[in-house]
Amino acid sequence: MGKRTEQMTKPISPEPDRNPDVPDNQRQSRTLADVSDPYVVLGLERDASQAQVRQAYFALVRQHPPEKDPQTFKAIRAAYEQLDTAETQAETDLFLLQPPPAWHPPRSSPAFDLAFHAEDALIALQAWDDDDRMDPTDDFREVEI
């Protein structure tokens, strides 16, 4: 009985990454219920087969039965429902957000060329000339009396 009382009165040390000064209700813990990617919830790769999905689901259900851990079980069940058939797995793969590619800002903005060039005059003359645009015979037709 002496050992048992020692174990019960022994102070519980906080986890190494937890701050004991922060109350439990203000801690931001990431559980399986917070994860929206079903592959992460089930611990699978993106190219997992239906058999692997089923094995991972049943292994996690054994670890987190609904009687003991209902929130985690709900997250596991929702993830399995998104991946249980080939059709739902393809639909889930289609709508999963992929991280966008890294954006690199341009090093410098391009300088505008405001100088006058001979090509600019040629372009302006071609714009004013409408000989190439239409056939003048299309505007005129014979008058019927």
PAVO-137541 format. One line per field, with one value per residue (C-alpha): x, y, z negated; residue in three letters; residue number from 1. Coordinates in nm, 4 decimals. Layout:
residues N
xx <- (X, ...) $
yy <- (Y, ...) $
zz <- (Z, ...) $
rest <- (ALA, ...) $
nr <- (NUM, ...) $
This chain:
residues 145
xx <- (0.0000, 0.2945, 0.3976, 0.0482, 0.0199, 0.3602, 0.2460, -0.0760, 0.0924, 0.3773, 0.3458, 0.2749, 0.5315, 0.4030, 0.4800, 0.8034, 0.6302, 0.3497, 0.3646, 0.2217, 0.1269, -0.1274, -0.4712, -0.5962, -0.8904, -0.6564, -0.4124, -0.4200, -0.3918, -0.4237, -0.6245, -0.7488, -1.0850, -0.9159, -0.7556, -0.9559, -0.7390, -0.8694, -0.5321, -0.3658, -0.6385, -0.5951, -0.2160, -0.2024, -0.0230, -0.2225, -0.1899, -0.3265, -0.5362, -0.8829, -0.7362, -0.4874, -0.7658, -0.9735, -0.6786, -0.5888, -0.9515, -0.9969, -0.6601, -0.7548, -1.1009, -0.9355, -0.7118, -0.9925, -1.3222, -1.6365, -1.7104, -1.3781, -1.2963, -1.6110, -1.4704, -1.1664, -1.3839, -1.6129, -1.3124, -1.1824, -1.5263, -1.5685, -1.2255, -1.3082, -1.6382, -1.4463, -1.2129, -1.4181, -1.4992, -1.2978, -1.5528, -1.5484, -1.1697, -1.1413, -1.3832, -1.1882, -0.8604, -1.0149, -1.1290, -0.8386, -0.6531, -0.2965, -0.0539, -0.0005, 0.3385, 0.5847, 0.5491, 0.8624, 0.8156, 0.9849, 1.3246, 1.2575, 0.9738, 1.0313, 1.1252, 0.8891, 1.0404, 0.8937, 1.1277, 0.9873, 1.0894, 1.0352, 0.8278, 0.5846, 0.5226, 0.4605, 0.2076, 0.0278, 0.0072, -0.1307, -0.3955, -0.5107, -0.5205, -0.8361, -0.7746, -0.6903, -0.9894, -1.2850, -1.3938, -1.5748, -1.8018, -1.9727, -2.1120, -2.2768, -2.5463, -2.7583, -3.0718, -3.3873, -3.6760) $
yy <- (0.0000, 0.2306, 0.2139, 0.2913, 0.6070, 0.7219, 0.6856, 0.8730, 1.1641, 1.1904, 1.5228, 1.4927, 1.6797, 1.8807, 1.7654, 1.9159, 2.1256, 2.2491, 2.5690, 2.5019, 2.8698, 2.8573, 2.7246, 2.4107, 2.5882, 2.8400, 2.5840, 2.5265, 2.1532, 1.9959, 1.6767, 1.4479, 1.6246, 1.9506, 1.8055, 1.8362, 1.6149, 1.2556, 1.1130, 1.2828, 1.1623, 0.8029, 0.8327, 0.7419, 0.8565, 1.0194, 0.7125, 0.4666, 0.1757, 0.0868, -0.2023, 0.0309, 0.2783, 0.0001, -0.1357, 0.2088, 0.2793, -0.0407, 0.0015, 0.3529, 0.2417, -0.0195, 0.2521, 0.5088, 0.3263, 0.5441, 0.4653, 0.6053, 0.8799, 0.9887, 1.3070, 1.1332, 0.8440, 1.0892, 1.2409, 0.8959, 0.7881, 1.1088, 1.0584, 0.6975, 0.7987, 1.0371, 0.7576, 0.4366, 0.3963, 0.4772, 0.7404, 0.9265, 0.8993, 1.0545, 1.3308, 1.3991, 1.4094, 1.6551, 1.8974, 1.8763, 2.2017, 2.1846, 2.4437, 2.7146, 2.7396, 2.9713, 3.3279, 3.5220, 3.8959, 4.0428, 4.1823, 4.5109, 4.6517, 4.6813, 5.0284, 5.1874, 5.3064, 5.6517, 5.7399, 5.7820, 5.5132, 5.4819, 5.1673, 5.3725, 5.6100, 5.3159, 5.1645, 5.5002, 5.5456, 5.1971, 5.2660, 5.5846, 5.4153, 5.2122, 5.0793, 4.7350, 4.7213, 4.7032, 4.6802, 5.0027, 4.8170, 4.6549, 4.9942, 5.0660, 4.8758, 4.9423, 5.1411, 4.9572, 5.1668) $
zz <- (0.0000, -0.0516, 0.3139, 0.4294, 0.2180, 0.3434, 0.7026, 0.6345, 0.4561, 0.7014, 0.8903, 1.2593, 1.4650, 1.7589, 2.1097, 2.2441, 2.5112, 2.2860, 2.0867, 1.7374, 1.6982, 1.9836, 1.8812, 2.0580, 2.2206, 2.3895, 2.5291, 2.9008, 2.9433, 3.2840, 3.2690, 3.5426, 3.5257, 3.6321, 3.9461, 4.2689, 4.4908, 4.4694, 4.5721, 4.2746, 4.0374, 4.1501, 4.1768, 4.5464, 4.8586, 5.1402, 5.3634, 5.1043, 5.2302, 5.1035, 4.9036, 4.7332, 4.6526, 4.4985, 4.2949, 4.1638, 4.0730, 3.8727, 3.7005, 3.5891, 3.4777, 3.2556, 3.1075, 3.0657, 3.0036, 3.0052, 2.6405, 2.5181, 2.7689, 2.9584, 3.1171, 3.2617, 3.3769, 3.5598, 3.7380, 3.8338, 3.9577, 4.1631, 4.3201, 4.4039, 4.5631, 4.7903, 4.9036, 4.8765, 5.2486, 5.5570, 5.6628, 5.3318, 5.3177, 5.6655, 5.5661, 5.2478, 5.4403, 5.6826, 5.4138, 5.1696, 5.1618, 5.2711, 5.1410, 5.3989, 5.5650, 5.4021, 5.5222, 5.5957, 5.6521, 5.9576, 5.8847, 6.0586, 6.2604, 6.6350, 6.7543, 7.0063, 7.3324, 7.3989, 7.6849, 8.0385, 8.2884, 8.6636, 8.6097, 8.4008, 8.6940, 8.9270, 8.6864, 8.6531, 9.0315, 9.0786, 8.8136, 8.9926, 9.3313, 9.3744, 9.7261, 9.5884, 9.3561, 9.5943, 9.9518, 10.0549, 10.2973, 9.9997, 9.8938, 10.2292, 10.4083, 10.7107, 10.6537, 10.7433, 10.8837) $
rest <- (MET, GLY, LYS, ARG, THR, GLU, GLN, MET, THR, LYS, PRO, ILE, SER, PRO, GLU, PRO, ASP, ARG, ASN, PRO, ASP, VAL, PRO, ASP, ASN, GLN, ARG, GLN, SER, ARG, THR, LEU, ALA, ASP, VAL, SER, ASP, PRO, TYR, VAL, VAL, LEU, GLY, LEU, GLU, ARG, ASP, ALA, SER, GLN, ALA, GLN, VAL, ARG, GLN, ALA, TYR, PHE, ALA, LEU, VAL, ARG, GLN, HIS, PRO, PRO, GLU, LYS, ASP, PRO, GLN, THR, PHE, LYS, ALA, ILE, ARG, ALA, ALA, TYR, GLU, GLN, LEU, ASP, THR, ALA, GLU, THR, GLN, ALA, GLU, THR, ASP, LEU, PHE, LEU, LEU, GLN, PRO, PRO, PRO, ALA, TRP, HIS, PRO, PRO, ARG, SER, SER, PRO, ALA, PHE, ASP, LEU, ALA, PHE, HIS, ALA, GLU, ASP, ALA, LEU, ILE, ALA, LEU, GLN, ALA, TRP, ASP, ASP, ASP, ASP, ARG, MET, ASP, PRO, THR, ASP, ASP, PHE, ARG, GLU, VAL, GLU, ILE) $
nr <- (1, 2, 3, 4, 5, 6, 7, 8, 9, 10, 11, 12, 13, 14, 15, 16, 17, 18, 19, 20, 21, 22, 23, 24, 25, 26, 27, 28, 29, 30, 31, 32, 33, 34, 35, 36, 37, 38, 39, 40, 41, 42, 43, 44, 45, 46, 47, 48, 49, 50, 51, 52, 53, 54, 55, 56, 57, 58, 59, 60, 61, 62, 63, 64, 65, 66, 67, 68, 69, 70, 71, 72, 73, 74, 75, 76, 77, 78, 79, 80, 81, 82, 83, 84, 85, 86, 87, 88, 89, 90, 91, 92, 93, 94, 95, 96, 97, 98, 99, 100, 101, 102, 103, 104, 105, 106, 107, 108, 109, 110, 111, 112, 113, 114, 115, 116, 117, 118, 119, 120, 121, 122, 123, 124, 125, 126, 127, 128, 129, 130, 131, 132, 133, 134, 135, 136, 137, 138, 139, 140, 141, 142, 143, 144, 145) $
